Amino acid sequence: MCRCPPPIIYKRLVVAGEGELANGLRDQNWSSRTFVVVLCFLFVIAPYFTRATTDGVRARCDSKQFRNGKHFRSCIDLPVLDSYLHFSYVRESGVLDVAYRHTNIESSSWIAWGINPTSKGMLGAQTLLAYRNSSSGFMRAYTSSIKDYSTMLQEGPLSFHVTQLSAEFLNGEMTIFATIVLPTNTTVVNHLWQDGPLKEGDRLGMHAMNRDHLKSMATLDLLSGQFTTIKAANDNMLLVKNIHGLVNAVCWGIFMPIGVMAARYMRTYKGLDPTWFYIHIFFQTTGYFGGLLGGLGTAIYMAKHTGMRSTLHTVIGIFLFALGFLQILALKARPDKNHKYRKYWNWYHHTVGYVVIVLSVYNIYKGLAILQPGSSWKIAYSTIIGVIGLFAIVMEILQFNKRWSGLCCKKSKDLEADQTASIDV
C-alpha cells in the first residue's frame, strides 16, 4: 500500500506548485518581453549606426571642400597613390565634371589622370596633367594623348572635348579640375592616374616602377561609382620587373665578383691550378650570358611596355654588356704565360674586370632605386655583397706577404742588379 499525504498537506503542495509554476511563467514572459524590446531597439537604431559608420569611412573623400566652391555628386577613394576622384556625370549629354586630387605630394612633382577610350592601360590614354612651375610658382594644367610608350607627355589635343581645365596646389595636395564631354550614354570608362618627379627645366620625369604605380588603373562605372582594378597586365609587369632585378643581381652582382675572387685568390695556391681558371670561367660566362638573356631581355620588354627612358642605369647597363663582350674577345687574344706582351694583357684584363665589378654593384643599387621592389631586396643584396667584400678583405690580409713580398723582393733584386752593373762599368 502506498501512503498518501493528508488532504490538507496535499492541497498545500498543489497550491505551492501552482505558485511556482505561475512565477516561472511570469519570469519567462518577462525575459521574452525584454528580448523582444531589445531586438526592436537594435532594429530601429541599426540603420543609423550603419549610416554613421559609412559616413565615417567616406569622410576622407566626401568632406572635402574646394576653394573654388565646386561640388561633385560622387567621390571615390582610389586604392593607391593617396588619390581621390570627385565627379558629376550627366549620361544624356555625356558631360563629366571631374576633380582629381592627389595628397601627400611634393611641389616638385607632376600628377596625371586620364581616360583610355580604346583599351585598358597606358597606351591610348587621354590624360590631364598638372605641375607647379619651378620659376613662377604658378600651376600649369594641360592635356596629352599617349600614343606610344616612349611618350614625353607633350601637350596635345584629346579625342574628346575638354573645357575649364585648371589646377591648384595647397598644403601638399595637387588637384586637377576639368569638364569633359564624353560620347552620350557612356556608362563605364577605363581610367588611370599617376605621379612622377619634375626635373630641371620643368621636364616631366618618368614615374616610379613600384607596385602602387603599376596598379594605378581601373574601370569606373560613372553611374554607380563602382570601380574594378585592372590586374592581369600589372601582375605580368611586376613579375617581369622582379625577374629583371633578380637575374641581374645574381649574375652581375654575385657571380661576377665570385669569379674575380676565384682568379685572384685561388691561383696563389699551386694545388688549385688550373681549377681556379675553370671556376673563374664558369662564373664569368654564366654571369654574362645569364644577364644577357634574362637581364637584357626583361629590360627590353619593360622598355617596350612601360616606356622606360634612357637613364644612367640604362647607359651603365649597356656599357657593362659591351665590356663583358670585350673580355670574352680578349680570351682569344691572350698570349702565352712567357710571352713578352702577357703582362700588358694582364693589366688590361684585370683593370676591365675590376671596373665591371664596381659598375655592376653600383648599377644594381641604381636599379633597386628605380624599380623599388621593397626594402627586403636591398637588405638581402647588401648582406650578400657585404659577405663577399668581407671575404675579400680577409683573403687580402692572409695573402698580403705572399702577394706583395714577392714584388718587393723582385724590386730589390732589380736594384741590386743595377748597382752591380754600374760597379762593373
C-alpha positions in Angstrom: 0.0 0.0 0.0 1.1 3.5 -0.7 1.0 6.2 1.8 -0.9 9.3 0.6 -0.4 12.6 2.3 -3.2 14.0 4.3 -5.7 16.1 2.3 -4.6 19.4 3.9 -0.9 18.8 3.1 -1.8 17.7 -0.4 -3.7 20.8 -1.0 -0.9 23.0 0.2 1.5 21.2 -2.1 -0.8 21.7 -5.1 -1.1 25.4 -4.3 2.7 25.8 -3.8 3.3 24.1 -7.2 0.8 26.3 -8.9 2.5 29.3 -7.4 6.0 28.2 -8.5 4.6 27.5 -12.0 3.0 30.9 -12.2 6.2 32.6 -11.1 8.2 30.7 -13.7 5.7 31.7 -16.4 5.9 35.3 -15.3 9.7 35.2 -15.4 9.7 33.6 -18.8 7.2 36.2 -20.1 9.4 39.0 -18.7 12.5 37.5 -20.4 10.6 37.2 -23.7 9.4 40.7 -23.5 12.9 42.0 -22.6 14.3 40.1 -25.6 11.7 41.5 -27.9 12.2 45.1 -26.7 16.0 44.8 -27.1 15.6 43.3 -30.6 13.2 46.1 -31.7 15.6 48.7 -30.3 18.5 47.3 -32.2 16.4 47.0 -35.4 15.5 50.7 -35.1 19.0 52.1 -34.4 20.9 49.7 -36.7 20.3 51.9 -39.9 21.6 54.9 -38.1 24.6 53.1 -36.7 25.4 51.7 -40.2 25.0 55.2 -41.7 27.3 56.7 -39.2 29.9 54.1 -39.8 29.7 54.5 -43.5 29.9 58.3 -43.2 33.0 58.0 -41.0 34.7 55.8 -43.7 33.7 58.2 -46.5 34.5 61.3 -44.6 38.0 61.3 -46.1 36.5 61.8 -49.5 33.1 63.4 -49.2 34.1 66.0 -46.6 36.5 67.8 -49.0 35.6 71.4 -49.7 37.3 73.0 -52.6 38.4 76.6 -52.6 36.8 77.4 -55.9 33.4 76.3 -54.4 32.9 73.4 -56.8 30.7 70.5 -55.6 30.5 67.0 -57.0 27.9 64.3 -56.7 30.3 61.3 -56.3 33.7 60.7 -54.8 36.0 57.7 -54.8 38.9 57.0 -52.6 41.3 55.5 -55.1 43.2 52.4 -53.9 46.8 53.6 -54.5 48.9 56.8 -54.6 46.9 58.7 -52.0 44.5 59.9 -54.6 40.8 60.7 -54.8 38.4 61.3 -57.7 35.4 63.7 -57.4 33.0 63.7 -60.3 29.5 64.6 -61.5 28.1 63.0 -64.7 25.1 63.5 -66.9 24.5 60.5 -69.0 22.2 62.1 -71.6 24.7 64.8 -72.5 28.0 63.0 -71.7 29.2 65.9 -69.6 31.7 64.8 -66.9 32.8 67.3 -64.3 35.9 65.9 -62.6 38.4 66.8 -59.9 41.4 64.5 -59.5 43.1 65.1 -56.1 46.5 63.8 -55.1 47.5 64.2 -51.5 50.9 63.9 -49.7 52.8 65.1 -52.8 55.8 67.4 -53.2 55.6 70.6 -55.2 58.4 69.3 -57.4 56.1 66.6 -58.8 53.6 66.2 -61.6 50.2 64.4 -61.5 48.0 63.0 -64.2 44.6 61.5 -64.6 43.1 60.2 -67.8 40.6 58.0 -69.6 41.5 55.4 -72.1 38.6 55.0 -74.6 40.3 52.2 -76.6 41.9 49.8 -74.1 42.9 49.1 -70.5 46.3 50.6 -69.7 48.6 53.5 -70.7 48.7 53.2 -74.5 45.9 55.3 -75.9 45.1 57.2 -72.7 43.7 60.7 -73.0 45.3 62.5 -70.0 45.0 65.6 -67.9 48.3 66.7 -66.4 49.4 69.4 -64.0 52.6 70.6 -62.3 53.9 73.6 -60.4 56.2 75.9 -62.4 59.5 76.0 -60.7 60.2 79.6 -61.6 56.9 81.4 -61.3 55.2 79.1 -58.7 52.0 79.0 -60.7 50.2 75.8 -61.6 50.1 74.6 -65.2 47.4 72.2 -66.5 47.3 70.8 -70.0 46.2 67.7 -72.0 48.3 65.0 -73.6 47.4 62.0 -75.7 49.6 59.0 -75.1 50.3 57.3 -78.4 53.4 55.2 -77.5 55.3 54.0 -74.5 58.2 56.4 -75.1 56.0 59.4 -74.7 57.4 62.5 -73.1 53.8 63.7 -72.2 53.9 66.5 -74.7 50.9 68.9 -74.8 48.3 68.0 -77.4 44.6 67.7 -78.1 42.5 64.8 -76.8 40.0 62.6 -78.6 37.2 64.3 -76.6 36.4 67.9 -75.8 37.8 69.4 -72.6 36.9 72.8 -71.0 37.5 74.6 -67.8 40.9 72.9 -67.2 42.7 74.2 -64.2 44.9 73.0 -61.3 45.8 74.1 -57.8 48.4 73.1 -55.2 47.7 73.7 -51.5 49.1 72.1 -48.3 50.7 69.1 -50.0 47.6 68.5 -52.2 47.6 68.9 -56.0 44.3 68.9 -57.8 43.2 69.0 -61.5 39.8 70.3 -62.4 38.2 69.8 -65.8 34.9 69.4 -67.7 35.0 66.5 -70.2 32.4 65.8 -72.9 32.2 62.0 -73.5 30.0 60.2 -76.1 26.4 60.2 -74.9 25.2 57.3 -72.9 28.7 56.3 -71.8 28.5 54.5 -68.5 31.8 52.7 -67.9 35.3 54.1 -68.6 38.9 52.8 -68.2 40.7 55.4 -66.1 44.3 55.7 -64.8 46.2 58.1 -62.5 49.9 58.7 -62.0 52.5 60.9 -60.5 56.2 61.5 -61.1 59.2 63.8 -60.5 59.6 67.2 -62.1 63.2 67.5 -63.4 65.3 70.5 -64.3 63.7 72.8 -66.8 60.2 71.6 -65.7 60.7 68.4 -67.7 58.4 65.5 -66.6 60.5 62.6 -65.3 59.5 59.0 -65.5 57.1 57.7 -62.8 58.3 55.1 -60.4 58.0 51.4 -61.2 56.9 50.1 -57.8 53.7 48.1 -57.2 51.5 51.1 -56.5 52.5 53.0 -59.7 51.8 49.9 -61.8 48.4 49.3 -60.2 47.0 52.8 -60.7 44.4 52.0 -63.2 40.8 50.7 -63.0 37.4 50.5 -64.7 34.9 53.1 -63.4 31.1 53.0 -63.6 30.1 56.6 -63.8 26.6 55.9 -62.7 27.1 53.8 -59.6 30.7 54.9 -58.8 31.9 51.3 -58.6 35.4 50.6 -59.9 37.4 47.4 -60.6 41.2 47.3 -60.5 42.9 46.0 -63.7 45.1 43.2 -62.5 46.3 41.0 -65.4 48.8 43.4 -67.1 50.0 44.8 -63.8 50.8 41.4 -62.4 52.7 40.4 -65.5 54.8 43.6 -65.4 55.5 43.1 -61.7 56.7 39.6 -62.4 58.9 40.8 -65.3 60.3 43.5 -63.1 61.2 41.1 -60.3 62.8 38.7 -62.7 64.9 41.6 -64.2 66.1 42.6 -60.8 66.8 39.1 -59.5 68.6 37.9 -62.6 70.9 41.0 -62.8 71.6 41.0 -59.1 72.6 37.3 -59.2 74.5 37.4 -62.5 76.3 40.8 -62.4 76.3 41.5 -58.6 77.2 38.0 -57.2 78.5 35.7 -59.9 80.9 38.3 -61.4 82.6 39.1 -58.0 82.9 35.4 -57.1 84.6 34.8 -60.5 87.0 37.6 -59.9 87.9 36.4 -56.4 88.4 32.8 -57.7 91.0 34.1 -60.1 92.7 36.4 -57.6 92.9 34.3 -54.5 92.8 30.6 -55.7 95.7 30.8 -58.2 98.1 31.7 -55.5 97.9 28.0 -54.4 99.8 25.7 -56.7 97.4 22.8 -55.9 94.5 24.7 -57.3 96.0 25.3 -60.8 94.1 25.1 -63.2 91.0 24.5 -61.1 90.8 28.2 -60.3 90.8 29.0 -64.1 87.7 26.8 -64.8 85.9 28.2 -61.8 86.7 31.7 -63.0 85.4 31.0 -66.5 82.3 29.3 -65.2 81.1 32.2 -63.0 82.1 34.9 -65.5 80.4 33.3 -68.6 77.4 32.3 -66.5 77.0 35.8 -65.2 77.4 37.4 -68.6 75.1 35.2 -70.6 72.6 34.9 -67.8 72.5 38.6 -67.6 72.3 38.9 -71.4 69.3 36.6 -71.7 67.4 37.3 -68.5 68.5 40.8 -67.6 68.7 42.5 -71.1 65.7 40.6 -72.3 63.4 41.7 -69.5 64.8 45.3 -69.8 63.8 45.4 -73.5 60.3 44.0 -72.5 59.8 46.7 -69.8 61.0 49.4 -72.2 58.5 48.3 -74.8 55.5 48.0 -72.4 56.2 50.8 -69.9 58.1 53.5 -71.9 61.2 53.3 -69.8 63.5 56.1 -71.0 67.3 56.3 -71.2 68.7 56.9 -67.8 72.1 56.5 -66.2 71.1 53.0 -65.1 70.4 52.1 -68.8 73.6 53.6 -70.1 75.7 51.8 -67.5 73.9 48.5 -68.2 74.7 48.8 -72.0 78.3 49.7 -71.2 78.6 46.6 -68.9 77.4 44.3 -71.7 80.0 45.9 -74.0 82.8 45.5 -71.5 81.8 41.9 -70.9 81.9 41.2 -74.6 85.3 42.7 -74.9 86.5 40.4 -72.1 85.3 37.4 -74.0 87.1 38.5 -77.1 90.2 39.2 -75.1 90.4 35.5 -74.2 91.0 34.7 -77.9 93.9 37.1 -78.0 95.5 36.0 -74.7 99.3 35.5 -75.1 101.2 32.6 -73.5 102.5 32.9 -70.0 106.0 33.6 -71.1 105.2 36.0 -73.9 106.6 39.5 -73.5 103.2 41.1 -74.0 101.4 38.9 -71.5 101.9 41.4 -68.6 100.2 44.1 -70.7 97.3 41.8 -71.5 97.0 41.0 -67.7 96.9 44.7 -66.9 94.1 45.2 -69.4 92.1 42.1 -68.4 92.3 42.8 -64.7 91.5 46.5 -65.0 88.4 45.9 -67.1 87.3 43.2 -64.7 87.5 45.4 -61.7 85.7 48.2 -63.5 82.9 45.7 -64.4 82.6 44.7 -60.7 82.4 48.2 -59.4 79.9 49.4 -62.1 77.8 46.3 -61.6 77.3 46.8 -57.9 76.6 50.5 -58.4 74.1 49.8 -61.2 72.2 47.2 -59.1 71.6 49.8 -56.4 70.5 52.3 -59.1 68.1 49.6 -60.4 66.7 49.0 -57.0 66.1 52.7 -56.6 64.2 52.8 -59.9 62.1 49.6 -59.6 61.6 49.9 -55.8 60.7 46.2 -55.2 60.8 46.5 -51.4 63.4 47.0 -48.7 63.9 43.3 -48.3 65.6 43.1 -51.7 68.1 45.8 -50.8 68.8 44.3 -47.4 69.3 40.8 -48.9 71.7 42.0 -51.6 73.6 44.3 -49.3 74.1 41.3 -46.9 75.4 39.1 -49.7 77.7 41.7 -51.2 78.9 42.6 -47.7 79.9 38.9 -47.0 81.7 38.8 -50.4 83.5 42.0 -49.5 84.4 40.8 -46.1 85.8 37.6 -47.5 87.9 39.6 -50.0 89.3 41.7 -47.2 90.2 38.6 -45.1 91.9 37.0 -48.1 93.9 40.2 -48.9 95.2 40.1 -45.3 96.1 36.4 -45.4 97.8 36.7 -48.8 99.5 40.0 -48.2 103.0 38.7 -47.7 102.7 36.1 -50.5 101.3 38.7 -52.9 103.4 41.8 -52.1 106.6 40.4 -50.7 107.5 38.8 -54.0 107.0 42.2 -55.7 109.3 43.9 -53.1 111.9 41.2 -53.4 111.8 41.5 -57.2 112.4 45.3 -57.0 115.3 44.7 -54.6 116.9 42.2 -56.9 116.5 44.5 -59.8 118.0 47.4 -57.8 121.0 45.2 -56.8 121.5 44.1 -60.4 121.5 47.7 -61.5 124.1 48.6 -58.8 126.3 45.6 -59.7 126.2 46.6 -63.3 127.2 50.2 -62.5 130.1 48.9 -60.4 131.3 46.7 -63.2 131.3 49.6 -65.5 
